[in-house]
Amino acid sequence: MKPQLEKLALEGRFSYLARHFKRPNFDAPWHYHPEWELTYIIDSSGQRFVGDSIEPFFENDLVLLASNLPHFWRNSDDYYQLPFQKSAEAIVVQFPQSLVDDFFEKVPEFSHLRRLLNEAVRGIKFSTQVATMLRDDLLRLPTLPDGERFVAFMHILLILSHDSKGQLLASQGYQITPDEADTERMKRILEFTLAHFQEDIKLEIIAETAHLTVPAFCRYFKKRTQKTYVDFLQGLRTSHARQLLTSSEMSVAQIGLECGFQNLSHFHQVFKRHTGDSPLQYRLKTQR
């Protein structure tokens, strides 16, 4: 399946949409749309997919995406288990290309903002400091009346344009225009991995899912994501382990097995490489 084209209907009296979502989990598939999007995660965690970027996300994650950049936020498995005991909450702001072309590009005082928008074609994750500073402004945004709503949004974008610690997400060579054959293949890889990452996934199996030989698959995945499949899989397992270490009473050994690591030594080695701490050190630090 290729990324789905999402069609949005902007409300007549507003030049952009600002919505507050709270639901058991983020259920949007891998998709794209012509509108630009600013997403702020109030609560929840999982994996964020933007173009060829695949990273864990947590509370206070703030990301700006340009038009037609494929993306989705996928919660960890426990968010999808019945009965639902967790919730995924976010502020999502979407604005049309016409606002960029007819306003942002023509106002001289928006020079910093134009640089920000140029970089957003790869997706931008803003610094924790700036996201924290803007939290209250973002939470208020969907409830403000007409004119105040627009001015408040401009204020947010201008602050974001001065964030020197923002991180670009998709790689420099990433092709933004979705290619149907390529994105269908990547979607199969991601869906299979997310469904089976707790199991022992052989390269032969995932390569077959992509309809490629093992060497061709390894080259393809490295080119598309800037990392090997093994690195990606271990990062996914580590992200799940971090959540279990902070939210469950399972032993470290049990968590390692639950996350797909075949032995405790390998779990410790991979976890420390990704986080800088051993699993036990991480648990103690997050419980303080």
N, C-alpha and C positions, 0 to 999 in steps of 0.2 A: 504494500500500500504506500502510495506517495503521500507527502504532507497534504492535509486537507485545506482547501481554500475556505477561510471563514469570512462570511459576509456580515458586516456590522451596519446597523442603522443608527446614525447620529440623530439625537433629539433635535427638533427644529430650532429651539431657542438657545442651544448651546453649540459652540464650535468644537467641542470635544466631549468625550464620555469619561466620567469618573465614577467608578463603581466599587462598592465594598462587598467582597465575597466572603462568606463563611459557610463551609460545607464539610462533610466527613473527609473528603479528599479532593485533590485537583483531578478532574476527570476529562479535561480537554486532551484530545490526541495530539500527535505531532502535526502542527498546522502552520499556516502563514496567512497574512492578510495585508491589503495595501495600506492600512492605517499603521501609524507608528504606535509604540506601546511602552509605557513606563509601569513596571510591576514592583510593588513593595510587599514583601512577605511579612505579615504581622505575626503569624504563628504557623509552624509545621516545618518539616524537613524532608529531604529526599535528594533526587538527582535533577539538575537543571541541564537541559539540552538546548543549545543555541548554535545553529549552523553545525560546524564540526567540533564545537566545544562541549565537553561533558564534564560537569563538576558537581560536587555536593552543594546543596543549599540549606540554609538554616534561617531561623528568625532574623529579621533585620536585613535580609537580602534585597538590594535595590538595583534594578537592571533597566536600561533603556535599549529598545530595539528599533531599528529603522524599518521602513516599509518592506514587506515581502521576505523578511528573514525568518526561515523555519525555526520553530521553537516548541518546547513544552516543559512543564514542571511536573515531575513524577514523584509522588510521595513514596516513602518506604512501605514495605508490605503490610506492616501492622495498621496502616491507615485504611486498608481495604478489607480488613477482617471484621466479620459480624460477631457480636453486636458492635457497632461503631462506638469507640471510646475516646477517639481523638478528633480534632477538627483542623482543617486547613483554612487559614484566613489570610486575605490579601486585599490590598488596594490596587486596582488596575485602571490606568488612565490611557485612553486611546484617542489619537487625533489624526486628522486626514493629511495627506500630502499637500493639499491646497493651503493649509495653514502654514506649512513650511515655505511653499513657493510664494504665496501672496503676502505673507506678513514677516516671518522670521528672516527671510532672505533679503527683504527690502528696507528693514529698519537699521540704520547705521549703528545704533547703540547695541545691536545684537551681534557684534563681531565675534565675541567669545562663544556665544550660543551657536553661531554657524559652524565654528570649529568642532564643537561638541556633536552637532548633527552629522557632520562629515564622518566623524569617527564611529557614530552609532550604526553605520552600515555593517560593522562587525559585531555589534552588541557591546554595551559597556556595563560592567559591574562597578558600582560606586563604592567608595571607601566606607568602612563601618562608621567612622566618625561623622561623615556627611549624612549617611542614612539615619543615624541616631538623631542628629540635629534637626532633620526634616520630618521625623516621625509624626509629631503632632500636626504639622501642616498637612501632611498627606492624609492623616486620619480625618481631618476636618473637611478636606476638599470636596467629597461627594455631597456634603450637606449645605454648602454655601450657596447663596442666591446668585443669580445671573452674573452681574458685573464683578462682584467680589470673587466669584469662582474663577473668572478668567484672569484677573489680576493676581490671585493667589497662585495660579498655575505658572504664570510668567515668572513670579518670584522664585518658585521652586526650580524651574529650568535654569534661571540665571545663577542660582547657587550651585547647581550641578555643573554648570559650565566652568566653574572655578575649582573643581575638585581635581587637584594635581595627582591624586593617588588612585584614580579610577583605573580599572583593568579591562583591556580589550579582550573579547571572548573568542569569536571565530578567528581562524588563522588568516593571515594577510592574503593568501591566495584563494580563499574560499569563494566559490561562485555563488552569489546570492540568488540568482534566478534558479528556482528549483528545476532540476533535470529529472524527468519522470522515472527513467530506468535506474538512475543512480540512487535517488531517494527511496525508491521502492526496496532496493537491496539493503540500504542502510536501515530502513524501518524494520525489515525482517531480522537483521542482526540485533538491533536494540531490543525488540520485543522478545526474542528468544533468550537473550542474556538476562533481561530483567525477570523473566519467568523461571530461569534455571540457575541463577548465579550461586545459589546455595548448594548446588550439586557439582560433581566433577565434570566440567565441560572440556571435552577434548577438542583440539584444534580441527581435527577431521570432521567433527560434528558441526561446529559453527561454520566451517568453510563450506560444508554441504548445504547448510541453510542459506548461504549467500550465493550458492551455485557457482563456486569457485574452487580451484585446487588450493591446497594448504599454502604453498608459496605465493600464489596470486592473491589469496585472501590476506595474508600478512602484509603484503605490499599495499594492497588497497586500503586496509584499515589504518595503517600507519600514515598513509598519505592524507586520508580524510580526517583523522583525529589528532595527528601529531604525536601519537603514542602507540605502543604495541597493544595488541588485544589483551595480552597477559597483564600489562600494567593497568589497563582500563578495568579488567575484571577484578584485580586485586584492590583497586581503588573503590570499586562498588562494594566489595565485601568489607573493606575497612570502614566505609561510611556506615554500613549497616551495623557493624560491631560497635562503633562509637555510640549509636543510638541505644543499643542494648546495654552497653556498659553504664549509661546514665539513667535508663528507664526500667531496668529489670534487676532482679536479684539472682539471676543465673551466675554460676561461677565463670571465671575467665575461660576455663577449658570448655565448658558447655557452649559458651558464646562463640569460641573459635570454630567448633564443629557446626554450630547452627549457621554460621556465615560461610561455610564451604571450605574451610581450611582443613587439610587432612591430618595435621598434627599440631600440637601446642607450640613446638619450637618454630615452625614455619609461620604460625599466626603471630607470635611475638616479633619475629624478624620483619615481616611485612608491615605490621601495625606501627612499629617504631620508625620504619623508613618513611611512612606516609604522615605520621603525626609528631614524631620527635620524642614520643613517650612510649613506655611499655603499656599494655592494656591495663595493668593494675595501677600504674602511675596516673594514667588518664582518668580512671574511675575515681581515684582519690582526689585528684585536682578538681574534677567537676562536681564533687559532692561537698566541697568546702562551703 
